[in-house]
Amino acid sequence: MEKTIVIDGQEVRLKSTGATALRYKAQFQKDFFSDLFRLVKGGKAKKDGTIDIDSIENIDFEFFYNFIWVLAKQANKEIPDVLTWLDGFDTFPIVDLIPDIQDLLYKTIQSKKK
């Protein structure tokens, strides 16, 4: 699945594939699913998809920076390392970007079984 989002006025193409979780692990030496489930445990989302402000301190936002970079790297192999890429933005409003990447995150973990 591919999607283009806007970060700091720049269009960024993102791509989720069957290799997303493995690319995440290869790049960051962390298990994608462990990080994701730790995130789910740490922050409690409300029914409308927003995050409870009281639980926001328990969320490790590094996961989102890393996940967005992996999605961008899959869409564009020319993207540099994570820190260099992030330095290319004056702002990177991660909380505002989470709704934009939710469908890509769901595609990474979603089962086709009904």
C-alpha positions in Angstrom: 0.0 0.0 0.0 1.3 3.4 -0.9 0.3 6.8 0.4 1.6 10.4 0.2 1.5 12.6 3.2 2.8 16.1 3.9 5.5 16.7 6.5 6.6 20.3 7.1 5.3 21.3 3.7 7.1 18.5 1.9 5.3 15.6 0.1 6.6 12.3 1.4 5.7 9.1 -0.3 5.2 6.1 2.1 5.0 2.4 1.2 4.0 -0.5 3.3 5.0 -4.0 2.1 5.2 -7.5 3.4 8.8 -6.7 4.4 8.0 -3.7 6.5 8.4 -5.5 9.9 11.7 -7.1 8.7 13.1 -3.8 7.4 12.3 -2.2 10.7 14.2 -4.9 12.6 17.1 -4.9 10.1 17.5 -1.1 10.5 16.8 -0.6 14.2 17.7 -4.1 15.7 14.4 -4.1 17.4 11.4 -6.3 16.9 8.6 -4.3 15.1 5.8 -6.2 16.8 7.3 -6.0 20.3 7.7 -2.2 19.9 4.2 -1.9 18.5 2.6 -3.9 21.4 4.6 -2.0 24.0 3.2 1.2 22.4 -0.3 -0.1 22.5 0.2 -1.0 26.2 1.7 2.4 27.0 -0.8 4.7 25.4 -4.6 4.3 25.7 -6.5 5.5 22.7 -10.0 6.7 23.0 -12.8 5.4 20.8 -12.4 8.4 18.5 -8.7 7.4 17.8 -7.2 10.3 19.9 -4.8 9.5 22.7 -5.7 10.0 26.3 -3.5 12.9 27.5 -2.9 11.2 30.8 -1.2 8.2 29.1 0.8 10.1 26.6 3.8 10.1 28.9 4.0 6.3 28.6 4.3 6.4 24.8 7.7 5.9 23.2 7.4 8.2 20.1 10.6 6.9 18.7 8.6 4.0 17.3 6.6 6.4 15.1 9.8 8.2 13.8 11.4 4.9 12.9 8.2 3.5 11.4 7.6 6.5 9.2 11.3 6.4 8.0 10.9 2.7 7.1 7.8 3.5 5.1 9.5 6.4 3.4 12.6 4.3 2.6 10.5 1.5 1.1 8.9 4.1 -1.2 12.2 5.9 -2.1 15.5 4.0 -1.8 17.4 7.3 -2.1 16.3 8.4 1.4 19.4 8.8 3.7 19.8 7.4 7.2 17.1 8.3 9.8 18.8 11.2 11.5 19.9 12.8 8.2 16.4 12.4 6.8 14.7 13.9 9.9 17.2 16.8 9.9 15.7 17.7 6.5 12.5 18.9 8.2 12.2 22.0 10.3 9.3 20.4 12.1 8.2 16.8 12.3 4.8 17.0 14.1 4.6 13.3 15.0 1.3 13.6 16.9 -0.3 15.2 13.8 1.2 12.5 11.6 -0.1 9.5 13.5 -3.6 9.7 11.9 -2.0 9.9 8.5 -0.1 6.6 9.0 -2.7 4.6 10.8 -3.9 2.8 7.7 -0.3 1.8 6.8 0.2 0.5 10.3 -3.0 -1.5 10.2 -2.0 -3.0 6.8 1.3 -4.1 8.3 -0.4 -6.1 11.1 -3.8 -6.9 9.6 -5.0 -10.4 8.9 -7.0 -11.3 5.8 -8.9 -14.0 7.7 -12.5 -13.1 8.6 
